[in-house]
Amino acid sequence: LLIAQLNCAYHATYLDMMGYARLNRGKIVYETMPSCPRWRWESFVGALRLNECLEFGEGDMGVPGGVQVFEPASANITT
């Protein structure tokens, strides 16, 4: 029982730690944004092509506003 309690406490602490790390990264991005020239930011956003639809599979068009990431077919085997 003690091991289960310690495991749950560690899991909660780990999730809090991850949340604080994400908040800290967001704070760094927020503080850095004023130093980024507007033309560079607009070029970056344009390169992301967020207005184009994502293709989930061949001929299966998804929603716009995302970044497509390819992964090996062996990562998620569907049989």
KOLRO-342024 format. One line per field, with one value per residue (C-alpha): residue number from 1; residue in one letter; x, y, z. Coordinates in Angstrom, 3 decimals. Layout:
N
num	c(NUM, ...);
residuo	c(a, ...);
east	c(X, ...);
north	c(Y, ...);
up	c(Z, ...);
//
This chain:
79
num	c(1, 2, 3, 4, 5, 6, 7, 8, 9, 10, 11, 12, 13, 14, 15, 16, 17, 18, 19, 20, 21, 22, 23, 24, 25, 26, 27, 28, 29, 30, 31, 32, 33, 34, 35, 36, 37, 38, 39, 40, 41, 42, 43, 44, 45, 46, 47, 48, 49, 50, 51, 52, 53, 54, 55, 56, 57, 58, 59, 60, 61, 62, 63, 64, 65, 66, 67, 68, 69, 70, 71, 72, 73, 74, 75, 76, 77, 78, 79);
residuo	c(l, l, i, a, q, l, n, c, a, y, h, a, t, y, l, d, m, m, g, y, a, r, l, n, r, g, k, i, v, y, e, t, m, p, s, c, p, r, w, r, w, e, s, f, v, g, a, l, r, l, n, e, c, l, e, f, g, e, g, d, m, g, v, p, g, g, v, q, v, f, e, p, a, s, a, n, i, t, t);
east	c(0.000, 2.837, 4.463, 1.197, 0.860, 4.435, 3.881, 0.744, 2.508, 5.460, 3.102, 1.305, 4.628, 5.892, 2.787, 3.179, 6.838, 5.958, 3.292, 5.709, 8.306, 5.747, 4.756, 8.408, 8.988, 5.901, 7.246, 10.576, 8.796, 6.601, 9.607, 11.576, 8.835, 9.446, 13.013, 11.824, 11.325, 7.797, 8.951, 10.760, 7.712, 5.429, 7.910, 7.941, 4.146, 3.896, 6.357, 4.131, 1.333, -1.354, -4.051, -3.624, -5.568, -3.654, -3.768, -4.308, -4.068, -4.045, -7.099, -8.241, -8.132, -8.270, -8.675, -6.386, -4.312, -2.025, 1.508, 1.805, 4.331, 5.244, 6.070, 7.151, 4.320, 5.628, 4.990, 1.216, 0.471, -3.196, -4.025);
north	c(0.000, 2.364, 1.732, 2.551, 5.802, 6.795, 5.975, 8.163, 10.998, 10.792, 10.811, 13.936, 15.657, 14.728, 16.188, 19.409, 19.585, 19.177, 21.875, 24.331, 23.577, 24.350, 27.574, 28.578, 27.908, 29.964, 32.798, 32.673, 32.812, 35.680, 37.675, 36.981, 37.949, 41.739, 41.193, 39.298, 41.573, 41.552, 40.480, 37.483, 36.399, 36.756, 34.745, 31.998, 31.841, 31.806, 28.905, 26.867, 26.979, 26.905, 27.860, 24.616, 21.466, 18.524, 15.190, 12.354, 9.641, 9.477, 11.484, 12.000, 15.762, 17.090, 20.494, 23.497, 25.006, 22.144, 20.954, 17.562, 15.168, 11.969, 8.853, 5.357, 2.978, 0.569, 3.141, 2.480, -0.950, -1.479, -5.093);
up	c(0.000, 0.830, -2.553, -4.333, -2.354, -3.143, -6.797, -6.954, -5.115, -7.516, -10.507, -9.253, -8.551, -12.011, -13.680, -11.674, -12.664, -16.343, -16.063, -14.469, -17.149, -19.887, -18.151, -17.866, -21.590, -22.401, -20.269, -22.118, -25.495, -24.288, -23.080, -26.276, -28.765, -28.615, -29.850, -32.948, -35.977, -37.382, -40.856, -39.432, -37.405, -40.435, -42.531, -39.878, -39.657, -43.467, -43.649, -41.308, -43.935, -41.258, -43.766, -45.742, -44.858, -43.428, -45.217, -42.733, -45.346, -49.101, -50.141, -46.527, -46.065, -42.546, -40.985, -41.516, -38.732, -37.791, -38.346, -39.999, -38.515, -40.314, -38.336, -39.326, -40.151, -37.521, -34.751, -34.692, -36.078, -37.032, -37.725);
//
